[in-house]
Amino acid sequence: MLHELQDGLAFDGLEPTNAPRALTAEEAGPASRILAFDTIPDDHKGRANVTYWSGVPLGIDDYEATRNEIVRRVDALIPTLANDKEK
């Protein structure tokens, strides 16, 4: 299953990492919005607003379903970003 995930990422032109790390407040500091799949502790998110994307299938179980769901959500999010910038 992990091999399928790595192959899918490579096919999409992404280089997978096997060492995920926690988001830091310094990294989050310049962000106005964070998209997360798991809970981010308050002291790690800085001042950014966090949108939790629950219900996304695990990539290790079905890479294509996961990618398709993330793409769908990103496509829906993009038009709202212009509205945020105008405020």
PDB file of N, CA, C and O in Angstrom:
ATOM      1  N   MET A   1       0.813  -1.199   0.000  1.00  0.00           N
ATOM      2  CA  MET A   1       0.000   0.000   0.000  1.00  0.00           C
ATOM      3  C   MET A   1       0.858   1.265   0.000  1.00  0.00           C
ATOM      4  O   MET A   1       0.570   2.215  -0.728  1.00  0.00           O
ATOM      5  N   LEU A   2       1.910   1.274   0.818  1.00  0.00           N
ATOM      6  CA  LEU A   2       2.791   2.432   0.860  1.00  0.00           C
ATOM      7  C   LEU A   2       3.445   2.645  -0.494  1.00  0.00           C
ATOM      8  O   LEU A   2       3.644   3.781  -0.927  1.00  0.00           O
ATOM      9  N   HIS A   3       3.777   1.549  -1.160  1.00  0.00           N
ATOM     10  CA  HIS A   3       4.393   1.645  -2.487  1.00  0.00           C
ATOM     11  C   HIS A   3       3.428   2.309  -3.474  1.00  0.00           C
ATOM     12  O   HIS A   3       3.853   3.107  -4.309  1.00  0.00           O
ATOM     13  N   GLU A   4       2.132   1.986  -3.386  1.00  0.00           N
ATOM     14  CA  GLU A   4       1.117   2.596  -4.256  1.00  0.00           C
ATOM     15  C   GLU A   4       1.049   4.104  -4.011  1.00  0.00           C
ATOM     16  O   GLU A   4       0.925   4.882  -4.958  1.00  0.00           O
ATOM     17  N   LEU A   5       1.128   4.512  -2.760  1.00  0.00           N
ATOM     18  CA  LEU A   5       1.114   5.933  -2.415  1.00  0.00           C
ATOM     19  C   LEU A   5       2.334   6.637  -2.987  1.00  0.00           C
ATOM     20  O   LEU A   5       2.204   7.703  -3.590  1.00  0.00           O
ATOM     21  N   GLN A   6       3.500   6.070  -2.811  1.00  0.00           N
ATOM     22  CA  GLN A   6       4.731   6.664  -3.340  1.00  0.00           C
ATOM     23  C   GLN A   6       4.694   6.731  -4.865  1.00  0.00           C
ATOM     24  O   GLN A   6       5.119   7.729  -5.448  1.00  0.00           O
ATOM     25  N   ASP A   7       4.196   5.690  -5.509  1.00  0.00           N
ATOM     26  CA  ASP A   7       4.079   5.695  -6.965  1.00  0.00           C
ATOM     27  C   ASP A   7       3.114   6.778  -7.435  1.00  0.00           C
ATOM     28  O   ASP A   7       3.380   7.468  -8.419  1.00  0.00           O
ATOM     29  N   GLY A   8       1.994   6.925  -6.732  1.00  0.00           N
ATOM     30  CA  GLY A   8       1.019   7.942  -7.097  1.00  0.00           C
ATOM     31  C   GLY A   8       1.593   9.337  -6.973  1.00  0.00           C
ATOM     32  O   GLY A   8       1.388  10.172  -7.854  1.00  0.00           O
ATOM     33  N   LEU A   9       2.305   9.600  -5.898  1.00  0.00           N
ATOM     34  CA  LEU A   9       2.928  10.911  -5.714  1.00  0.00           C
ATOM     35  C   LEU A   9       3.963  11.175  -6.806  1.00  0.00           C
ATOM     36  O   LEU A   9       4.017  12.271  -7.366  1.00  0.00           O
ATOM     37  N   ALA A  10       4.775  10.179  -7.103  1.00  0.00           N
ATOM     38  CA  ALA A  10       5.791  10.332  -8.146  1.00  0.00           C
ATOM     39  C   ALA A  10       5.132  10.580  -9.500  1.00  0.00           C
ATOM     40  O   ALA A  10       5.605  11.413 -10.273  1.00  0.00           O
ATOM     41  N   PHE A  11       4.049   9.869  -9.796  1.00  0.00           N
ATOM     42  CA  PHE A  11       3.327  10.062 -11.054  1.00  0.00           C
ATOM     43  C   PHE A  11       2.797  11.492 -11.169  1.00  0.00           C
ATOM     44  O   PHE A  11       2.739  12.052 -12.263  1.00  0.00           O
ATOM     45  N   ASP A  12       2.409  12.080 -10.028  1.00  0.00           N
ATOM     46  CA  ASP A  12       1.911  13.459 -10.006  1.00  0.00           C
ATOM     47  C   ASP A  12       3.038  14.481  -9.926  1.00  0.00           C
ATOM     48  O   ASP A  12       2.785  15.680  -9.815  1.00  0.00           O
ATOM     49  N   GLY A  13       4.287  14.005  -9.984  1.00  0.00           N
ATOM     50  CA  GLY A  13       5.427  14.911  -9.989  1.00  0.00           C
ATOM     51  C   GLY A  13       5.833  15.387  -8.600  1.00  0.00           C
ATOM     52  O   GLY A  13       6.503  16.411  -8.468  1.00  0.00           O
ATOM     53  N   LEU A  14       5.438  14.659  -7.572  1.00  0.00           N
ATOM     54  CA  LEU A  14       5.772  15.027  -6.198  1.00  0.00           C
ATOM     55  C   LEU A  14       6.770  14.036  -5.622  1.00  0.00           C
ATOM     56  O   LEU A  14       6.714  12.841  -5.912  1.00  0.00           O
ATOM     57  N   GLU A  15       7.669  14.536  -4.817  1.00  0.00           N
ATOM     58  CA  GLU A  15       8.660  13.682  -4.188  1.00  0.00           C
ATOM     59  C   GLU A  15       8.221  13.426  -2.742  1.00  0.00           C
ATOM     60  O   GLU A  15       8.227  14.340  -1.917  1.00  0.00           O
ATOM     61  N   PRO A  16       7.842  12.187  -2.442  1.00  0.00           N
ATOM     62  CA  PRO A  16       7.363  11.907  -1.084  1.00  0.00           C
ATOM     63  C   PRO A  16       8.487  11.941  -0.059  1.00  0.00           C
ATOM     64  O   PRO A  16       9.653  11.694  -0.369  1.00  0.00           O
ATOM     65  N   THR A  17       8.104  12.251   1.154  1.00  0.00           N
ATOM     66  CA  THR A  17       9.046  12.207   2.266  1.00  0.00           C
ATOM     67  C   THR A  17       8.544  11.169   3.257  1.00  0.00           C
ATOM     68  O   THR A  17       7.337  11.017   3.445  1.00  0.00           O
ATOM     69  N   ASN A  18       9.431  10.484   3.866  1.00  0.00           N
ATOM     70  CA  ASN A  18       9.042   9.481   4.854  1.00  0.00           C
ATOM     71  C   ASN A  18       9.172  10.010   6.272  1.00  0.00           C
ATOM     72  O   ASN A  18       9.059   9.250   7.233  1.00  0.00           O
ATOM     73  N   ALA A  19       9.408  11.306   6.407  1.00  0.00           N
ATOM     74  CA  ALA A  19       9.610  11.869   7.733  1.00  0.00           C
ATOM     75  C   ALA A  19       8.744  13.120   7.930  1.00  0.00           C
ATOM     76  O   ALA A  19       9.255  14.240   7.903  1.00  0.00           O
ATOM     77  N   PRO A  20       7.436  12.928   8.128  1.00  0.00           N
ATOM     78  CA  PRO A  20       6.604  14.103   8.387  1.00  0.00           C
ATOM     79  C   PRO A  20       7.028  14.768   9.690  1.00  0.00           C
ATOM     80  O   PRO A  20       7.514  14.106  10.607  1.00  0.00           O
ATOM     81  N   ARG A  21       6.840  16.072   9.761  1.00  0.00           N
ATOM     82  CA  ARG A  21       7.183  16.795  10.983  1.00  0.00           C
ATOM     83  C   ARG A  21       6.068  17.761  11.322  1.00  0.00           C
ATOM     84  O   ARG A  21       5.255  18.121  10.470  1.00  0.00           O
ATOM     85  N   ALA A  22       6.040  18.169  12.554  1.00  0.00           N
ATOM     86  CA  ALA A  22       4.983  19.060  13.038  1.00  0.00           C
ATOM     87  C   ALA A  22       5.171  20.469  12.500  1.00  0.00           C
ATOM     88  O   ALA A  22       6.298  20.936  12.335  1.00  0.00           O
ATOM     89  N   LEU A  23       4.063  21.141  12.230  1.00  0.00           N
ATOM     90  CA  LEU A  23       4.067  22.542  11.843  1.00  0.00           C
ATOM     91  C   LEU A  23       4.527  23.375  13.032  1.00  0.00           C
ATOM     92  O   LEU A  23       4.154  23.088  14.170  1.00  0.00           O
ATOM     93  N   THR A  24       5.325  24.393  12.784  1.00  0.00           N
ATOM     94  CA  THR A  24       5.767  25.274  13.866  1.00  0.00           C
ATOM     95  C   THR A  24       5.081  26.633  13.732  1.00  0.00           C
ATOM     96  O   THR A  24       4.612  26.995  12.653  1.00  0.00           O
ATOM     97  N   ALA A  25       5.025  27.379  14.831  1.00  0.00           N
ATOM     98  CA  ALA A  25       4.441  28.723  14.822  1.00  0.00           C
ATOM     99  C   ALA A  25       5.219  29.628  13.875  1.00  0.00           C
ATOM    100  O   ALA A  25       4.630  30.505  13.243  1.00  0.00           O
ATOM    101  N   GLU A  26       6.522  29.434  13.765  1.00  0.00           N
ATOM    102  CA  GLU A  26       7.334  30.247  12.866  1.00  0.00           C
ATOM    103  C   GLU A  26       6.947  30.012  11.408  1.00  0.00           C
ATOM    104  O   GLU A  26       6.874  30.959  10.625  1.00  0.00           O
ATOM    105  N   GLU A  27       6.700  28.765  11.045  1.00  0.00           N
ATOM    106  CA  GLU A  27       6.283  28.452   9.689  1.00  0.00           C
ATOM    107  C   GLU A  27       4.869  28.974   9.412  1.00  0.00           C
ATOM    108  O   GLU A  27       4.584  29.460   8.317  1.00  0.00           O
ATOM    109  N   ALA A  28       4.001  28.871  10.398  1.00  0.00           N
ATOM    110  CA  ALA A  28       2.612  29.291  10.238  1.00  0.00           C
ATOM    111  C   ALA A  28       2.455  30.803  10.309  1.00  0.00           C
ATOM    112  O   ALA A  28       1.459  31.343   9.828  1.00  0.00           O
ATOM    113  N   GLY A  29       3.416  31.486  10.896  1.00  0.00           N
ATOM    114  CA  GLY A  29       3.317  32.922  11.124  1.00  0.00           C
ATOM    115  C   GLY A  29       2.879  33.747   9.933  1.00  0.00           C
ATOM    116  O   GLY A  29       1.958  34.550  10.076  1.00  0.00           O
ATOM    117  N   PRO A  30       3.485  33.596   8.765  1.00  0.00           N
ATOM    118  CA  PRO A  30       3.094  34.410   7.621  1.00  0.00           C
ATOM    119  C   PRO A  30       1.779  33.974   6.957  1.00  0.00           C
ATOM    120  O   PRO A  30       1.249  34.687   6.105  1.00  0.00           O
ATOM    121  N   ALA A  31       1.266  32.826   7.342  1.00  0.00           N
ATOM    122  CA  ALA A  31       0.054  32.299   6.694  1.00  0.00           C
ATOM    123  C   ALA A  31      -1.198  33.004   7.200  1.00  0.00           C
ATOM    124  O   ALA A  31      -1.293  33.357   8.375  1.00  0.00           O
ATOM    125  N   SER A  32      -2.145  33.203   6.310  1.00  0.00           N
ATOM    126  CA  SER A  32      -3.444  33.715   6.731  1.00  0.00           C
ATOM    127  C   SER A  32      -4.414  32.559   6.951  1.00  0.00           C
ATOM    128  O   SER A  32      -5.404  32.696   7.669  1.00  0.00           O
ATOM    129  N   ARG A  33      -4.121  31.423   6.327  1.00  0.00           N
ATOM    130  CA  ARG A  33      -4.991  30.257   6.455  1.00  0.00           C
ATOM    131  C   ARG A  33      -4.147  28.998   6.368  1.00  0.00           C
ATOM    132  O   ARG A  33      -3.198  28.917   5.589  1.00  0.00           O
ATOM    133  N   ILE A  34      -4.513  28.017   7.186  1.00  0.00           N
ATOM    134  CA  ILE A  34      -3.856  26.717   7.172  1.00  0.00           C
ATOM    135  C   ILE A  34      -4.925  25.677   6.895  1.00  0.00           C
ATOM    136  O   ILE A  34      -6.000  25.710   7.494  1.00  0.00           O
ATOM    137  N   LEU A  35      -4.634  24.757   5.994  1.00  0.00           N
ATOM    138  CA  LEU A  35      -5.503  23.619   5.737  1.00  0.00           C
ATOM    139  C   LEU A  35      -4.859  22.415   6.406  1.00  0.00           C
ATOM    140  O   LEU A  35      -3.684  22.123   6.182  1.00  0.00           O
ATOM    141  N   ALA A  36      -5.636  21.716   7.228  1.00  0.00           N
ATOM    142  CA  ALA A  36      -5.061  20.611   7.998  1.00  0.00           C
ATOM    143  C   ALA A  36      -5.977  19.400   7.974  1.00  0.00           C
ATOM    144  O   ALA A  36      -7.200  19.519   7.896  1.00  0.00           O
ATOM    145  N   PHE A  37      -5.364  18.255   8.041  1.00  0.00           N
ATOM    146  CA  PHE A  37      -6.106  17.005   8.129  1.00  0.00           C
ATOM    147  C   PHE A  37      -6.190  16.526   9.576  1.00  0.00           C
ATOM    148  O   PHE A  37      -7.097  15.773   9.930  1.00  0.00           O
ATOM    149  N   ASP A  38      -5.261  16.955  10.399  1.00  0.00           N
ATOM    150  CA  ASP A  38      -5.206  16.575  11.811  1.00  0.00           C
ATOM    151  C   ASP A  38      -5.159  17.832  12.667  1.00  0.00           C
ATOM    152  O   ASP A  38      -4.833  18.918  12.187  1.00  0.00           O
ATOM    153  N   THR A  39      -5.484  17.668  13.927  1.00  0.00           N
ATOM    154  CA  THR A  39      -5.497  18.797  14.854  1.00  0.00           C
ATOM    155  C   THR A  39      -4.125  19.444  14.972  1.00  0.00           C
ATOM    156  O   THR A  39      -3.106  18.761  15.072  1.00  0.00           O
ATOM    157  N   ILE A  40      -4.117  20.773  14.957  1.00  0.00           N
ATOM    158  CA  ILE A  40      -2.893  21.538  15.141  1.00  0.00           C
ATOM    159  C   ILE A  40      -2.983  22.239  16.487  1.00  0.00           C
ATOM    160  O   ILE A  40      -3.921  23.002  16.715  1.00  0.00           O
ATOM    161  N   PRO A  41      -2.034  22.001  17.383  1.00  0.00           N
ATOM    162  CA  PRO A  41      -2.063  22.685  18.677  1.00  0.00           C
ATOM    163  C   PRO A  41      -2.010  24.201  18.500  1.00  0.00           C
ATOM    164  O   PRO A  41      -1.346  24.702  17.593  1.00  0.00           O
ATOM    165  N   ASP A  42      -2.706  24.919  19.361  1.00  0.00           N
ATOM    166  CA  ASP A  42      -2.768  26.382  19.263  1.00  0.00           C
ATOM    167  C   ASP A  42      -1.387  27.021  19.202  1.00  0.00           C
ATOM    168  O   ASP A  42      -1.187  27.989  18.469  1.00  0.00           O
ATOM    169  N   ASP A  43      -0.441  26.496  19.957  1.00  0.00           N
ATOM    170  CA  ASP A  43       0.889  27.107  19.979  1.00  0.00           C
ATOM    171  C   ASP A  43       1.719  26.789  18.727  1.00  0.00           C
ATOM    172  O   ASP A  43       2.854  27.249  18.603  1.00  0.00           O
ATOM    173  N   HIS A  44       1.161  26.011  17.810  1.00  0.00           N
ATOM    174  CA  HIS A  44       1.870  25.688  16.557  1.00  0.00           C
ATOM    175  C   HIS A  44       1.297  26.425  15.361  1.00  0.00           C
ATOM    176  O   HIS A  44       1.932  26.463  14.307  1.00  0.00           O
ATOM    177  N   LYS A  45       0.116  27.012  15.493  1.00  0.00           N
ATOM    178  CA  LYS A  45      -0.530  27.592  14.323  1.00  0.00           C
ATOM    179  C   LYS A  45      -0.333  29.089  14.173  1.00  0.00           C
ATOM    180  O   LYS A  45      -0.785  29.667  13.185  1.00  0.00           O
ATOM    181  N   GLY A  46       0.324  29.729  15.119  1.00  0.00           N
ATOM    182  CA  GLY A  46       0.503  31.169  15.030  1.00  0.00           C
ATOM    183  C   GLY A  46      -0.835  31.870  15.031  1.00  0.00           C
ATOM    184  O   GLY A  46      -1.740  31.486  15.772  1.00  0.00           O
ATOM    185  N   ARG A  47      -0.971  32.895  14.206  1.00  0.00           N
ATOM    186  CA  ARG A  47      -2.227  33.657  14.125  1.00  0.00           C
ATOM    187  C   ARG A  47      -3.127  33.204  12.985  1.00  0.00           C
ATOM    188  O   ARG A  47      -4.203  33.767  12.785  1.00  0.00           O
ATOM    189  N   ALA A  48      -2.707  32.216  12.254  1.00  0.00           N
ATOM    190  CA  ALA A  48      -3.461  31.764  11.076  1.00  0.00           C
ATOM    191  C   ALA A  48      -4.767  31.096  11.465  1.00  0.00           C
ATOM    192  O   ALA A  48      -4.863  30.454  12.512  1.00  0.00           O
ATOM    193  N   ASN A  49      -5.765  31.251  10.616  1.00  0.00           N
ATOM    194  CA  ASN A  49      -7.011  30.510  10.769  1.00  0.00           C
ATOM    195  C   ASN A  49      -6.777  29.102  10.233  1.00  0.00           C
ATOM    196  O   ASN A  49      -6.124  28.923   9.205  1.00  0.00           O
ATOM    197  N   VAL A  50      -7.309  28.111  10.930  1.00  0.00           N
ATOM    198  CA  VAL A  50      -7.140  26.720  10.509  1.00  0.00           C
ATOM    199  C   VAL A  50      -8.466  26.184   9.996  1.00  0.00           C
ATOM    200  O   VAL A  50      -9.492  26.290  10.668  1.00  0.00           O
ATOM    201  N   THR A  51      -8.439  25.616   8.811  1.00  0.00           N
ATOM    202  CA  THR A  51      -9.579  24.908   8.259  1.00  0.00           C
ATOM    203  C   THR A  51      -9.227  23.436   8.277  1.00  0.00           C
ATOM    204  O   THR A  51      -8.253  23.009   7.657  1.00  0.00           O
ATOM    205  N   TYR A  52     -10.032  22.659   8.998  1.00  0.00           N
ATOM    206  CA  TYR A  52      -9.774  21.226   9.085  1.00  0.00           C
ATOM    207  C   TYR A  52     -10.548  20.502   7.996  1.00  0.00           C
ATOM    208  O   TYR A  52     -11.766  20.641   7.883  1.00  0.00           O
ATOM    209  N   TRP A  53      -9.826  19.732   7.200  1.00  0.00           N
ATOM    210  CA  TRP A  53     -10.439  18.951   6.143  1.00  0.00           C
ATOM    211  C   TRP A  53     -10.611  17.522   6.634  1.00  0.00           C
ATOM    212  O   TRP A  53      -9.751  16.673   6.399  1.00  0.00           O
ATOM    213  N   SER A  54     -11.709  17.256   7.306  1.00  0.00           N
ATOM    214  CA  SER A  54     -11.988  15.903   7.771  1.00  0.00           C
ATOM    215  C   SER A  54     -12.688  15.127   6.658  1.00  0.00           C
ATOM    216  O   SER A  54     -13.216  15.715   5.714  1.00  0.00           O
ATOM    217  N   GLY A  55     -12.685  13.841   6.777  1.00  0.00           N
ATOM    218  CA  GLY A  55     -13.371  13.003   5.811  1.00  0.00           C
ATOM    219  C   GLY A  55     -12.594  12.722   4.537  1.00  0.00           C
ATOM    220  O   GLY A  55     -13.139  12.131   3.604  1.00  0.00           O
ATOM    221  N   VAL A  56     -11.334  13.131   4.478  1.00  0.00           N
ATOM    222  CA  VAL A  56     -10.508  12.818   3.314  1.00  0.00           C
ATOM    223  C   VAL A  56      -9.986  11.393   3.494  1.00  0.00           C
ATOM    224  O   VAL A  56      -9.418  11.074   4.538  1.00  0.00           O
ATOM    225  N   PRO A  57     -10.173  10.530   2.486  1.00  0.00           N
ATOM    226  CA  PRO A  57      -9.693   9.153   2.629  1.00  0.00           C
ATOM    227  C   PRO A  57      -8.177   9.109   2.843  1.00  0.00           C
ATOM    228  O   PRO A  57      -7.454   9.998   2.394  1.00  0.00           O
ATOM    229  N   LEU A  58      -7.719   8.096   3.514  1.00  0.00           N
ATOM    230  CA  LEU A  58      -6.285   7.938   3.718  1.00  0.00           C
ATOM    231  C   LEU A  58      -5.604   7.592   2.397  1.00  0.00           C
ATOM    232  O   LEU A  58      -6.020   6.672   1.693  1.00  0.00           O
ATOM    233  N   GLY A  59      -4.566   8.333   2.077  1.00  0.00           N
ATOM    234  CA  GLY A  59      -3.838   8.098   0.830  1.00  0.00           C
ATOM    235  C   GLY A  59      -3.222   6.727   0.763  1.00  0.00           C
ATOM    236  O   GLY A  59      -3.055   6.170  -0.322  1.00  0.00           O
ATOM    237  N   ILE A  60      -2.888   6.186   1.889  1.00  0.00           N
ATOM    238  CA  ILE A  60      -2.252   4.865   1.901  1.00  0.00           C
ATOM    239  C   ILE A  60      -3.253   3.778   1.510  1.00  0.00           C
ATOM    240  O   ILE A  60      -2.865   2.711   1.033  1.00  0.00           O
ATOM    241  N   ASP A  61      -4.553   4.058   1.716  1.00  0.00           N
ATOM    242  CA  ASP A  61      -5.592   3.089   1.352  1.00  0.00           C
ATOM    243  C   ASP A  61      -6.007   3.219  -0.110  1.00  0.00           C
ATOM    244  O   ASP A  61      -6.232   2.215  -0.785  1.00  0.00           O
ATOM    245  N   ASP A  62      -6.109   4.463  -0.601  1.00  0.00           N
ATOM    246  CA  ASP A  62      -6.573   4.690  -1.970  1.00  0.00           C
ATOM    247  C   ASP A  62      -6.053   6.051  -2.430  1.00  0.00           C
ATOM    248  O   ASP A  62      -6.712   7.075  -2.250  1.00  0.00           O
ATOM    249  N   TYR A  63      -4.869   6.043  -3.022  1.00  0.00           N
ATOM    250  CA  TYR A  63      -4.218   7.290  -3.412  1.00  0.00           C
ATOM    251  C   TYR A  63      -5.102   8.131  -4.328  1.00  0.00           C
ATOM    252  O   TYR A  63      -5.254   9.333  -4.108  1.00  0.00           O
ATOM    253  N   GLU A  64      -5.687   7.508  -5.355  1.00  0.00           N
ATOM    254  CA  GLU A  64      -6.479   8.271  -6.315  1.00  0.00           C
ATOM    255  C   GLU A  64      -7.690   8.931  -5.668  1.00  0.00           C
ATOM    256  O   GLU A  64      -7.998  10.082  -5.975  1.00  0.00           O
ATOM    257  N   ALA A  65      -8.376   8.226  -4.782  1.00  0.00           N
ATOM    258  CA  ALA A  65      -9.541   8.809  -4.106  1.00  0.00           C
ATOM    259  C   ALA A  65      -9.114   9.977  -3.229  1.00  0.00           C
ATOM    260  O   ALA A  65      -9.806  10.993  -3.159  1.00  0.00           O
ATOM    261  N   THR A  66      -7.982   9.833  -2.567  1.00  0.00           N
ATOM    262  CA  THR A  66      -7.471  10.908  -1.717  1.00  0.00           C
ATOM    263  C   THR A  66      -7.106  12.116  -2.562  1.00  0.00           C
ATOM    264  O   THR A  66      -7.520  13.235  -2.261  1.00  0.00           O
ATOM    265  N   ARG A  67      -6.331  11.895  -3.620  1.00  0.00           N
ATOM    266  CA  ARG A  67      -5.943  12.987  -4.504  1.00  0.00           C
ATOM    267  C   ARG A  67      -7.165  13.678  -5.091  1.00  0.00           C
ATOM    268  O   ARG A  67      -7.224  14.908  -5.119  1.00  0.00           O
ATOM    269  N   ASN A  68      -8.132  12.914  -5.556  1.00  0.00           N
ATOM    270  CA  ASN A  68      -9.327  13.496  -6.163  1.00  0.00           C
ATOM    271  C   ASN A  68     -10.109  14.343  -5.163  1.00  0.00           C
ATOM    272  O   ASN A  68     -10.615  15.405  -5.523  1.00  0.00           O
ATOM    273  N   GLU A  69     -10.212  13.899  -3.939  1.00  0.00           N
ATOM    274  CA  GLU A  69     -10.927  14.671  -2.914  1.00  0.00           C
ATOM    275  C   GLU A  69     -10.184  15.961  -2.579  1.00  0.00           C
ATOM    276  O   GLU A  69     -10.802  17.014  -2.420  1.00  0.00           O
ATOM    277  N   ILE A  70      -8.873  15.881  -2.472  1.00  0.00           N
ATOM    278  CA  ILE A  70      -8.090  17.093  -2.187  1.00  0.00           C
ATOM    279  C   ILE A  70      -8.193  18.074  -3.349  1.00  0.00           C
ATOM    280  O   ILE A  70      -8.358  19.273  -3.125  1.00  0.00           O
ATOM    281  N   VAL A  71      -8.099  17.592  -4.572  1.00  0.00           N
ATOM    282  CA  VAL A  71      -8.223  18.467  -5.745  1.00  0.00           C
ATOM    283  C   VAL A  71      -9.601  19.118  -5.772  1.00  0.00           C
ATOM    284  O   VAL A  71      -9.711  20.312  -6.050  1.00  0.00           O
ATOM    285  N   ARG A  72     -10.644  18.358  -5.491  1.00  0.00           N
ATOM    286  CA  ARG A  72     -11.997  18.914  -5.457  1.00  0.00           C
ATOM    287  C   ARG A  72     -12.094  20.048  -4.442  1.00  0.00           C
ATOM    288  O   ARG A  72     -12.666  21.099  -4.730  1.00  0.00           O
ATOM    289  N   ARG A  73     -11.534  19.832  -3.256  1.00  0.00           N
ATOM    290  CA  ARG A  73     -11.589  20.852  -2.208  1.00  0.00           C
ATOM    291  C   ARG A  73     -10.742  22.081  -2.553  1.00  0.00           C
ATOM    292  O   ARG A  73     -11.144  23.211  -2.276  1.00  0.00           O
ATOM    293  N   VAL A  74      -9.583  21.863  -3.151  1.00  0.00           N
ATOM    294  CA  VAL A  74      -8.737  22.990  -3.561  1.00  0.00           C
ATOM    295  C   VAL A  74      -9.450  23.794  -4.647  1.00  0.00           C
ATOM    296  O   VAL A  74      -9.460  25.025  -4.603  1.00  0.00           O
ATOM    297  N   ASP A  75     -10.039  23.111  -5.610  1.00  0.00           N
ATOM    298  CA  ASP A  75     -10.765  23.807  -6.672  1.00  0.00           C
ATOM    299  C   ASP A  75     -11.909  24.653  -6.106  1.00  0.00           C
ATOM    300  O   ASP A  75     -12.169  25.751  -6.598  1.00  0.00           O
ATOM    301  N   ALA A  76     -12.585  24.154  -5.088  1.00  0.00           N
ATOM    302  CA  ALA A  76     -13.667  24.912  -4.456  1.00  0.00           C
ATOM    303  C   ALA A  76     -13.115  26.072  -3.629  1.00  0.00           C
ATOM    304  O   ALA A  76     -13.778  27.099  -3.487  1.00  0.00           O
ATOM    305  N   LEU A  77     -11.928  25.920  -3.092  1.00  0.00           N
ATOM    306  CA  LEU A  77     -11.318  26.942  -2.241  1.00  0.00           C
ATOM    307  C   LEU A  77     -10.768  28.119  -3.039  1.00  0.00           C
ATOM    308  O   LEU A  77     -10.861  29.261  -2.587  1.00  0.00           O
ATOM    309  N   ILE A  78     -10.207  27.871  -4.196  1.00  0.00           N
ATOM    310  CA  ILE A  78      -9.509  28.911  -4.963  1.00  0.00           C
ATOM    311  C   ILE A  78     -10.361  30.169  -5.174  1.00  0.00           C
ATOM    312  O   ILE A  78      -9.861  31.268  -4.932  1.00  0.00           O
ATOM    313  N   PRO A  79     -11.612  30.063  -5.609  1.00  0.00           N
ATOM    314  CA  PRO A  79     -12.389  31.292  -5.811  1.00  0.00           C
ATOM    315  C   PRO A  79     -12.609  32.093  -4.518  1.00  0.00           C
ATOM    316  O   PRO A  79     -12.781  33.310  -4.575  1.00  0.00           O
ATOM    317  N   THR A  80     -12.608  31.443  -3.385  1.00  0.00           N
ATOM    318  CA  THR A  80     -12.817  32.148  -2.125  1.00  0.00           C
ATOM    319  C   THR A  80     -11.570  32.933  -1.697  1.00  0.00           C
ATOM    320  O   THR A  80     -11.671  33.893  -0.933  1.00  0.00           O
ATOM    321  N   LEU A  81     -10.414  32.530  -2.182  1.00  0.00           N
ATOM    322  CA  LEU A  81      -9.182  33.208  -1.810  1.00  0.00           C
ATOM    323  C   LEU A  81      -9.131  34.635  -2.345  1.00  0.00           C
ATOM    324  O   LEU A  81      -8.635  35.541  -1.675  1.00  0.00           O
ATOM    325  N   ALA A  82      -9.646  34.824  -3.551  1.00  0.00           N
ATOM    326  CA  ALA A  82      -9.692  36.175  -4.121  1.00  0.00           C
ATOM    327  C   ALA A  82     -10.584  37.065  -3.264  1.00  0.00           C
ATOM    328  O   ALA A  82     -10.263  38.234  -3.047  1.00  0.00           O
ATOM    329  N   ASN A  83     -11.692  36.530  -2.778  1.00  0.00           N
ATOM    330  CA  ASN A  83     -12.590  37.301  -1.906  1.00  0.00           C
ATOM    331  C   ASN A  83     -11.909  37.658  -0.607  1.00  0.00           C
ATOM    332  O   ASN A  83     -12.092  38.764  -0.100  1.00  0.00           O
ATOM    333  N   ASP A  84     -11.125  36.746  -0.054  1.00  0.00           N
ATOM    334  CA  ASP A  84     -10.398  37.017   1.193  1.00  0.00           C
ATOM    335  C   ASP A  84      -9.390  38.154   0.994  1.00  0.00           C
ATOM    336  O   ASP A  84      -9.211  38.995   1.875  1.00  0.00           O
ATOM    337  N   LYS A  85      -8.741  38.172  -0.160  1.00  0.00           N
ATOM    338  CA  LYS A  85      -7.709  39.167  -0.436  1.00  0.00           C
ATOM    339  C   LYS A  85      -8.315  40.560  -0.582  1.00  0.00           C
ATOM    340  O   LYS A  85      -7.674  41.553  -0.238  1.00  0.00           O
ATOM    341  N   GLU A  86      -9.553  40.642  -1.092  1.00  0.00           N
ATOM    342  CA  GLU A  86     -10.219  41.917  -1.295  1.00  0.00           C
ATOM    343  C   GLU A  86     -10.649  42.567   0.010  1.00  0.00           C
ATOM    344  O   GLU A  86     -10.885  43.775   0.043  1.00  0.00           O
ATOM    345  N   LYS A  87     -10.756  41.802   1.077  1.00  0.00           N
ATOM    346  CA  LYS A  87     -11.242  42.317   2.362  1.00  0.00           C
ATOM    347  C   LYS A  87     -10.209  43.145   3.070  1.00  0.00           C
ATOM    348  O   LYS A  87     -10.466  43.649   4.164  1.00  0.00           O
TER     349      LYS A  87
END
